[in-house]
């Protein structure tokens, strides 16, 4: 990946609602209501992301991606600097 591509990924991450994002799936994580992604932490929540139709695996991926993409890009930048 080029430095420009990495910078663009970080730019998009920085514009998104801050992590952590936590995926809650009805029937797996609780028994009533609809599945959603909680943004922020329980004590300082931002808004909930609800989907009209999504597979649980895709919802989990979206939440996980928000939490780790910037960390992965930082690691790539670090490793490229070590060369």
Backbone as CSV, one residue per row, in Angstrom:
resi,resn,N_x,N_y,N_z,CA_x,CA_y,CA_z,C_x,C_y,C_z
1,UNK,0.836,-1.182,0.000,0.000,0.000,0.000,0.879,1.243,0.000
2,UNK,0.408,2.247,-0.709,1.173,3.486,-0.746,0.892,4.313,0.504
3,UNK,1.784,5.258,0.768,1.581,6.163,1.902,0.295,6.959,1.734
4,UNK,-0.022,7.353,0.504,-1.246,8.106,0.246,-2.485,7.268,0.569
5,UNK,-2.475,6.005,0.184,-3.608,5.117,0.498,-3.779,4.972,2.008
6,UNK,-2.676,4.805,2.707,-2.743,4.674,4.158,-3.267,5.955,4.807
7,UNK,-2.807,7.095,4.326,-3.282,8.376,4.859,-4.774,8.558,4.606
8,UNK,-5.259,8.125,3.447,-6.680,8.232,3.145,-7.520,7.339,4.052
9,UNK,-7.023,6.158,4.357,-7.734,5.268,5.272,-7.835,5.913,6.655
10,UNK,-6.738,6.452,7.148,-6.737,7.122,8.453,-7.678,8.323,8.435
11,UNK,-7.692,9.073,7.340,-8.574,10.237,7.229,-10.038,9.821,7.361
12,UNK,-10.421,8.747,6.699,-11.792,8.245,6.794,-12.087,7.771,8.211
13,UNK,-11.161,7.045,8.816,-11.346,6.575,10.198,-11.532,7.747,11.155
14,UNK,-10.743,8.793,10.972,-10.815,9.944,11.876,-12.119,10.711,11.750
15,UNK,-12.793,10.611,10.609,-14.076,11.287,10.413,-15.248,10.491,11.001
16,UNK,-15.058,9.210,11.170,-16.131,8.355,11.688,-16.302,8.573,13.193
17,UNK,-17.453,8.177,13.700,-17.687,8.219,15.136,-16.607,7.390,15.823
18,UNK,-16.004,7.930,16.884,-14.899,7.223,17.540,-15.289,5.829,18.052
19,UNK,-14.287,4.973,18.103,-14.477,3.649,18.687,-14.481,3.788,20.210
20,UNK,-14.941,2.819,20.934,-15.290,1.482,20.473,-16.708,1.412,19.902
21,UNK,-16.858,0.491,18.964,-18.169,0.123,18.467,-18.400,-1.315,18.912
22,UNK,-19.583,-1.596,19.438,-19.895,-2.931,19.939,-21.150,-3.445,19.256
23,UNK,-21.052,-4.624,18.672,-22.180,-5.242,17.986,-23.018,-6.025,18.990
24,UNK,-24.316,-5.772,19.001,-25.258,-6.505,19.832,-26.289,-7.162,18.924
25,UNK,-26.348,-8.483,18.972,-27.239,-9.265,18.121,-28.361,-9.844,18.970
26,UNK,-29.610,-9.553,18.550,-30.768,-10.116,19.255,-30.716,-11.635,19.173
27,UNK,-30.959,-12.284,20.288,-30.926,-13.743,20.360,-29.562,-14.289,20.727
28,UNK,-28.522,-13.523,20.504,-27.181,-13.923,20.908,-26.740,-13.146,22.139
29,UNK,-26.920,-11.818,22.104,-26.445,-10.949,23.176,-27.562,-10.470,24.103
30,UNK,-28.780,-10.557,23.661,-29.949,-10.178,24.464,-31.171,-10.807,23.805
31,UNK,-32.314,-10.799,24.501,-33.483,-11.525,24.005,-34.635,-10.662,23.533
32,UNK,-34.530,-9.352,23.620,-35.659,-8.505,23.249,-35.161,-7.256,22.542
33,UNK,-35.864,-6.817,21.511,-35.464,-5.622,20.782,-34.863,-5.982,19.442
34,UNK,-34.116,-5.060,18.849,-33.503,-5.309,17.552,-31.978,-5.224,17.662
35,UNK,-31.323,-5.877,16.737,-29.857,-5.864,16.705,-29.366,-4.469,16.364
36,UNK,-28.182,-4.104,16.891,-27.636,-2.773,16.647,-26.157,-2.751,16.965
37,UNK,-25.486,-1.679,16.532,-24.108,-1.413,16.932,-24.146,-0.218,17.865
38,UNK,-23.611,-0.387,19.062,-23.515,0.708,20.022,-22.194,1.430,19.776
39,UNK,-22.253,2.744,19.633,-21.022,3.516,19.488,-20.722,4.181,20.821
40,UNK,-19.444,4.209,21.160,-19.033,4.726,22.457,-19.084,3.631,23.510
41,UNK,-18.802,4.033,24.724,-18.805,3.080,25.832,-20.083,3.232,26.627
42,UNK,-20.420,2.225,27.408,-21.686,2.235,28.135,-21.882,3.498,28.956
43,UNK,-20.841,4.028,29.566,-20.960,5.231,30.381,-21.002,6.520,29.579
44,UNK,-20.561,6.458,28.315,-20.536,7.668,27.481,-20.910,7.309,26.038
45,UNK,-22.104,6.755,25.891,-22.556,6.304,24.582,-22.795,7.465,23.643
46,UNK,-22.567,7.192,22.376,-22.949,8.135,21.336,-24.296,7.637,20.811
47,UNK,-24.416,7.338,19.552,-25.697,6.881,19.026,-25.610,5.401,18.669
48,UNK,-26.764,4.766,18.477,-26.823,3.375,18.062,-27.052,3.307,16.561
49,UNK,-26.385,2.365,15.928,-26.554,2.141,14.496,-27.468,0.934,14.343
50,UNK,-28.585,1.139,13.684,-29.525,0.051,13.443,-29.603,-0.213,11.945
51,UNK,-29.806,-1.455,11.582,-29.870,-1.857,10.185,-31.259,-2.391,9.876
52,UNK,-31.716,-2.161,8.670,-33.002,-2.715,8.255,-32.857,-4.215,8.023
53,UNK,-31.773,-4.592,7.365,-31.532,-6.005,7.071,-30.028,-6.220,6.972
54,UNK,-29.484,-7.068,7.834,-28.049,-7.363,7.799,-27.811,-8.713,8.469
55,UNK,-26.866,-9.463,7.927,-26.476,-10.723,8.569,-25.687,-10.384,9.835
56,UNK,-25.854,-11.170,10.897,-25.087,-10.922,12.129,-23.589,-10.861,11.893
57,UNK,-23.084,-11.718,10.997,-21.650,-11.740,10.720,-21.184,-10.432,10.086
58,UNK,-22.009,-9.829,9.244,-21.654,-8.560,8.623,-21.687,-7.432,9.650
59,UNK,-22.668,-7.455,10.538,-22.743,-6.442,11.591,-21.530,-6.534,12.511
60,UNK,-21.160,-7.749,12.883,-19.965,-7.934,13.720,-18.715,-7.424,13.007
61,UNK,-18.628,-7.678,11.689,-17.473,-7.222,10.910,-17.379,-5.703,10.900
62,UNK,-18.493,-5.023,10.689,-18.496,-3.555,10.645,-17.995,-2.987,11.968
63,UNK,-18.506,-3.498,13.084,-18.079,-3.009,14.399,-16.597,-3.304,14.630
64,UNK,-16.169,-4.518,14.295,-14.771,-4.893,14.482,-13.862,-4.027,13.625
65,UNK,-14.275,-3.777,12.374,-13.448,-2.981,11.462,-13.220,-1.581,12.024
66,UNK,-14.247,-0.963,12.570,-14.087,0.381,13.146,-13.084,0.366,14.283
67,UNK,-13.077,-0.704,15.035,-12.195,-0.779,16.197,-10.748,-1.081,15.843
68,UNK,-10.490,-1.732,14.710,-9.122,-2.184,14.446,-8.443,-1.593,13.218
69,UNK,-9.178,-1.040,12.277,-8.531,-0.575,11.042,-7.455,0.464,11.326
70,UNK,-7.738,1.451,12.156,-6.712,2.468,12.420,-5.491,1.859,13.111
71,UNK,-5.706,0.863,13.962,-4.580,0.173,14.614,-3.733,-0.579,13.581
72,UNK,-4.398,-1.236,12.652,-3.680,-1.972,11.606,-2.886,-1.031,10.705
73,UNK,-3.481,0.101,10.340,-2.765,1.064,9.497,-1.559,1.614,10.251
74,UNK,-1.729,1.935,11.541,-0.599,2.411,12.339,0.531,1.377,12.359
75,UNK,0.175,0.111,12.466,1.188,-0.953,12.486,1.892,-1.056,11.132
76,UNK,1.142,-0.922,10.051,1.745,-0.951,8.711,2.736,0.196,8.556
77,UNK,2.321,1.396,8.979,3.205,2.559,8.882,4.467,2.335,9.703
78,UNK,4.320,1.789,10.899,5.460,1.499,11.757,6.405,0.501,11.091
79,UNK,5.849,-0.577,10.559,6.670,-1.602,9.918,7.367,-1.082,8.664
80,UNK,6.692,-0.217,7.902,7.320,0.366,6.715,8.480,1.271,7.127
81,UNK,8.374,1.928,8.274,9.443,2.790,8.753,10.644,2.021,9.256
82,UNK,10.423,0.761,9.671,11.509,-0.078,10.186,12.372,-0.674,9.084
83,UNK,11.968,-0.482,7.848,12.707,-1.108,6.732,14.017,-0.403,6.467
